[in-house]
Every structure is written in structure tokens, then in C-alpha cells.
């Protein structure tokens, strides 16, 4: 049952600007599921969520790969746009991986980051300028690199990778829907790299029960992420991110009250 709940938490929160890592740390803490095996579980179920995005956007991914083989400039430009956004997190993540895992992965950090992130979302939505970029293919490469720099903020648990990239894109005059879709594509190399690097660093012998637990969580995260990504794109055609900001503020305050 815990594996289904944690898989749902990962799938639902990964692509919303509310921090999947923060929610997993909090829920694992409440369930008392903080063993080494459960930490490995948290790493692997991320793959379920990211594969959901690969499936939903498979046409764009296949077209890009085919275009690169055929040396189409548009396909290579899109690939470069994703790569440039990925580079800052790749470099900083590799350099600070152990420090982040040892010192920042705790409920107190998550609570403060959740609260502060909610305030930032509300302020950005209230005071942002009118967007100037309305399609993925129109994203300037320097803008992609800057969004990648914003993504590095998500190394603080509770910040939210999708939240950091989307809010960063909004500050750079990117349309809300395009910001969300670029965040989805940027998640693919970022999360694959982070997951496999964590697996490399985490050497744990698994039992048959552990494998089943991880598999159930993986499938649950995949299904939940499919539903949430489709819902979010529709939601953004009618609403902004303010509701997520208020959610984070309430959650952060509750976490701080419970903690202290």
C-alpha cells in the first residue's frame, strides 16, 4: 500500500510546481519509510513519471530524432535548446550531489523551500510582464540556458524542478503553456541523468519483495503522471499558477507547525 501511495505522490507532483521530492520526503517521513531501500524507491519511481512524458510527447521526440538523422536544422536547434537547458544542472548536480543529499534532504529544508517557493510563484504571477515567446521552436537558445540556470534552484528539496523552470521561463517572457511544455522536455535528460547517477551512487542489494514494491510504485507513478500532464496543459489554457502558490504556502506553514 505504501508503494502505491508514494507512486501516486510522485506521479501527481512531479510536473506540478509543488515539488515531488519535497512531497516524497514528507510522506516517507510520515509513513516512517526512510530506509535505504525506500530512498532507492524514491529514485526509481521518478523514471515512471518521466517515461509518461516521453510517451505523451513521443511524436515530437521521434520527429526530432528523425530530423537530426536527416540533418534538419529545426530538429538540431530543438535538441540544442534542450541540451543547453540541461547543462547547468548536469554540471552543478555532479559537483554538489553528495553535499545536497547529506545536508539538504530533510523536512525542515523542504518546509521552508515550499513556503518561500509559494510566495515567489504568487509574486511572479502578479507582476510578470506580457509574454513574447509563444511556441517551443521560437525559444531563443540563450533563454533556454537561463531557464536551465533557474532549474538548478530545484536542487534544494522542496523548491520544485518544474516550478523553478516554469517560473524562470515566465520571468523571461515565455508564454505560460510554452513554459510548461519546455519544462516537460527539459525534465527528460535531467531526470534520467539524476536517476541513473543516484542509482550509481546508491549500492543496495534488493530482495524480491523490494523489487515488487519498486515495480508497483513505478507503474503507479507512470499512470498518475500521464493523467496530470494532460490535465495541466488544459488547466493552463484557462488559469495561471497562483493556486499552486497558495497551496505551497499552506503546506509549508502546516509542515513548520508540525515540525516545531
Legacy VTK file of the C-alpha trace (Angstrom):
# vtk DataFile Version 3.0
C-alpha trace
ASCII
DATASET POLYDATA
POINTS 260 float
0.000 0.000 0.000
2.845 2.403 0.801
4.341 1.834 -2.646
1.053 2.773 -4.360
0.697 5.909 -2.224
4.282 7.017 -2.856
3.947 6.257 -6.571
0.820 8.412 -6.699
2.606 11.220 -4.862
5.493 11.126 -7.358
3.281 10.921 -10.441
0.918 13.672 -9.324
3.536 16.141 -8.063
6.473 15.687 -10.453
5.222 18.064 -13.148
3.253 20.439 -10.952
5.184 23.374 -9.414
4.845 21.954 -5.890
7.972 19.740 -5.572
7.736 15.975 -5.940
10.950 15.448 -3.938
9.587 17.539 -1.101
6.319 15.602 -1.038
8.129 12.256 -1.166
10.383 13.261 1.747
7.370 14.456 3.752
5.156 11.440 3.034
8.036 8.995 3.623
8.693 10.728 6.951
5.021 10.441 7.963
4.914 6.774 6.930
8.194 6.027 8.689
9.540 4.781 5.337
13.024 6.296 5.410
15.227 3.239 4.999
17.910 2.943 2.319
15.568 0.778 0.237
12.825 3.394 0.421
15.285 6.080 -0.680
16.131 3.891 -3.684
12.377 3.536 -4.283
12.051 7.342 -4.390
14.782 7.449 -7.037
13.377 4.733 -9.300
9.728 5.867 -9.323
10.889 9.123 -10.918
11.563 7.077 -14.050
7.901 6.104 -14.166
6.886 9.761 -14.202
9.414 10.790 -16.834
8.504 7.876 -19.119
4.936 9.188 -19.038
6.178 12.446 -20.595
8.190 10.502 -23.175
5.012 8.631 -24.118
2.785 11.711 -24.301
5.294 13.636 -26.424
6.572 10.649 -28.387
5.595 12.200 -31.737
7.740 15.284 -31.106
10.633 13.185 -29.783
10.537 10.775 -32.729
10.276 13.643 -35.214
13.238 15.383 -33.583
15.415 12.273 -33.657
14.447 11.569 -37.265
15.130 15.170 -38.219
18.552 15.050 -36.591
19.427 11.956 -38.608
18.291 13.780 -41.755
20.253 16.884 -40.640
17.227 19.140 -40.449
18.193 22.498 -38.836
14.930 22.807 -36.862
15.415 19.390 -35.255
19.018 20.120 -34.309
18.031 23.514 -32.928
15.338 21.971 -30.708
17.801 19.355 -29.448
20.305 22.124 -28.669
17.593 24.054 -26.825
17.004 21.089 -24.512
20.720 20.341 -24.129
21.536 23.945 -23.184
18.818 23.894 -20.539
20.196 20.628 -19.144
23.880 21.594 -18.904
23.778 23.841 -15.772
22.019 21.199 -13.667
24.305 18.465 -15.008
27.455 20.346 -14.005
26.221 21.644 -10.651
24.442 18.418 -9.751
27.535 16.294 -10.318
29.668 18.702 -8.295
27.306 19.054 -5.322
25.473 15.702 -5.316
26.838 14.391 -2.013
26.530 17.726 -0.194
22.904 18.097 -1.300
21.952 14.549 -0.305
23.706 14.706 3.082
22.702 18.202 4.233
19.546 19.314 2.454
17.303 16.253 2.311
15.285 16.830 5.482
11.791 18.003 6.383
12.899 21.420 7.699
14.543 22.412 4.404
11.526 21.141 2.464
9.136 23.169 4.636
10.992 26.453 4.215
11.586 25.914 0.477
7.911 25.036 -0.040
6.753 28.184 1.746
9.211 30.531 0.020
8.501 28.983 -3.383
4.778 29.604 -2.937
5.361 33.280 -2.201
7.623 33.591 -5.270
5.013 31.994 -7.558
2.315 34.423 -6.426
4.589 37.452 -6.815
5.769 36.399 -10.286
2.210 35.766 -11.485
1.109 39.153 -10.161
3.936 41.283 -11.548
5.231 39.412 -14.613
5.390 41.137 -17.984
3.375 40.207 -21.073
4.829 37.107 -22.812
6.728 37.484 -26.068
7.512 33.819 -26.893
4.540 31.644 -27.840
5.999 28.428 -29.341
8.693 25.965 -28.337
10.549 26.445 -31.615
10.709 30.214 -31.004
12.624 29.864 -27.721
15.984 31.657 -28.113
18.936 29.472 -27.148
20.234 31.982 -24.539
16.773 31.877 -22.928
16.990 28.076 -22.736
20.344 28.343 -20.982
18.900 30.839 -18.488
15.948 28.552 -17.787
18.492 25.799 -17.144
20.166 28.030 -14.571
16.803 28.514 -12.842
16.416 24.733 -12.815
19.499 24.492 -10.583
17.482 26.077 -7.773
15.485 22.843 -7.627
18.491 21.070 -6.120
17.155 22.457 -2.847
14.457 19.899 -1.878
11.034 21.494 -1.772
11.826 24.072 -4.462
10.341 22.036 -7.349
12.164 21.407 -10.609
9.104 22.164 -12.702
8.317 25.200 -10.554
11.817 26.641 -10.921
11.913 26.153 -14.697
8.375 27.388 -15.337
8.682 30.476 -13.138
12.114 31.186 -14.638
10.610 30.967 -18.114
7.760 33.316 -17.158
10.303 35.867 -15.934
11.987 35.572 -19.341
8.750 36.467 -21.174
7.807 32.928 -22.207
4.109 32.095 -22.562
2.748 30.001 -19.669
1.850 26.941 -21.762
5.184 27.005 -23.620
6.995 27.336 -20.285
5.250 24.211 -19.015
5.951 22.198 -22.173
9.616 23.219 -22.221
9.792 22.160 -18.565
8.408 18.739 -19.540
11.009 18.235 -22.277
13.821 19.544 -20.074
12.801 17.003 -17.438
13.678 14.115 -19.756
17.508 14.413 -19.801
17.604 15.999 -16.331
15.638 13.291 -14.556
17.188 10.412 -16.486
20.662 11.700 -15.584
19.761 12.337 -11.937
18.076 8.955 -11.560
20.883 6.893 -13.058
23.520 8.903 -11.183
21.649 8.260 -7.934
21.410 4.563 -8.796
25.160 4.506 -9.431
25.832 6.148 -6.062
23.286 4.001 -4.197
24.533 0.441 -3.999
21.781 -1.583 -2.308
21.003 -5.299 -2.527
17.290 -5.791 -3.147
15.041 -8.644 -2.095
12.189 -9.981 -4.238
9.743 -8.009 -2.077
11.736 -4.839 -2.684
11.636 -5.377 -6.455
7.857 -5.826 -6.381
7.435 -2.703 -4.226
9.522 -0.611 -6.628
7.716 -2.032 -9.687
4.286 -1.193 -8.255
5.418 2.348 -7.421
6.956 2.755 -10.884
3.738 1.758 -12.690
1.596 3.893 -10.377
3.809 6.956 -10.977
3.646 6.387 -14.755
-0.175 6.276 -14.822
-0.585 9.224 -12.441
1.861 11.383 -14.429
0.017 10.617 -17.688
-3.185 11.986 -16.194
-1.591 15.027 -14.532
0.408 16.251 -17.553
-2.654 16.106 -19.798
-4.717 17.895 -17.140
-2.094 20.605 -16.561
-1.903 21.630 -20.222
-5.668 22.057 -20.291
-5.638 23.889 -16.953
-3.076 26.421 -18.189
-5.294 27.450 -21.083
-7.720 28.925 -18.519
-5.744 29.605 -15.328
-2.353 30.718 -14.018
-0.122 29.176 -11.317
-1.396 31.254 -8.395
-3.404 28.383 -6.909
-0.214 26.327 -6.648
1.479 29.214 -4.860
-1.248 29.339 -2.213
-1.135 25.543 -1.883
2.602 25.692 -1.204
2.201 28.452 1.378
-0.451 26.498 3.308
1.546 23.260 3.092
4.755 24.976 4.174
3.084 26.564 7.190
1.489 23.257 8.236
4.846 21.488 7.907
6.576 24.134 10.046
3.856 23.959 12.710
4.090 20.158 12.859
7.882 20.258 12.856
8.320 22.875 15.546
LINES 1 261
260 0 1 2 3 4 5 6 7 8 9 10 11 12 13 14 15 16 17 18 19 20 21 22 23 24 25 26 27 28 29 30 31 32 33 34 35 36 37 38 39 40 41 42 43 44 45 46 47 48 49 50 51 52 53 54 55 56 57 58 59 60 61 62 63 64 65 66 67 68 69 70 71 72 73 74 75 76 77 78 79 80 81 82 83 84 85 86 87 88 89 90 91 92 93 94 95 96 97 98 99 100 101 102 103 104 105 106 107 108 109 110 111 112 113 114 115 116 117 118 119 120 121 122 123 124 125 126 127 128 129 130 131 132 133 134 135 136 137 138 139 140 141 142 143 144 145 146 147 148 149 150 151 152 153 154 155 156 157 158 159 160 161 162 163 164 165 166 167 168 169 170 171 172 173 174 175 176 177 178 179 180 181 182 183 184 185 186 187 188 189 190 191 192 193 194 195 196 197 198 199 200 201 202 203 204 205 206 207 208 209 210 211 212 213 214 215 216 217 218 219 220 221 222 223 224 225 226 227 228 229 230 231 232 233 234 235 236 237 238 239 240 241 242 243 244 245 246 247 248 249 250 251 252 253 254 255 256 257 258 259
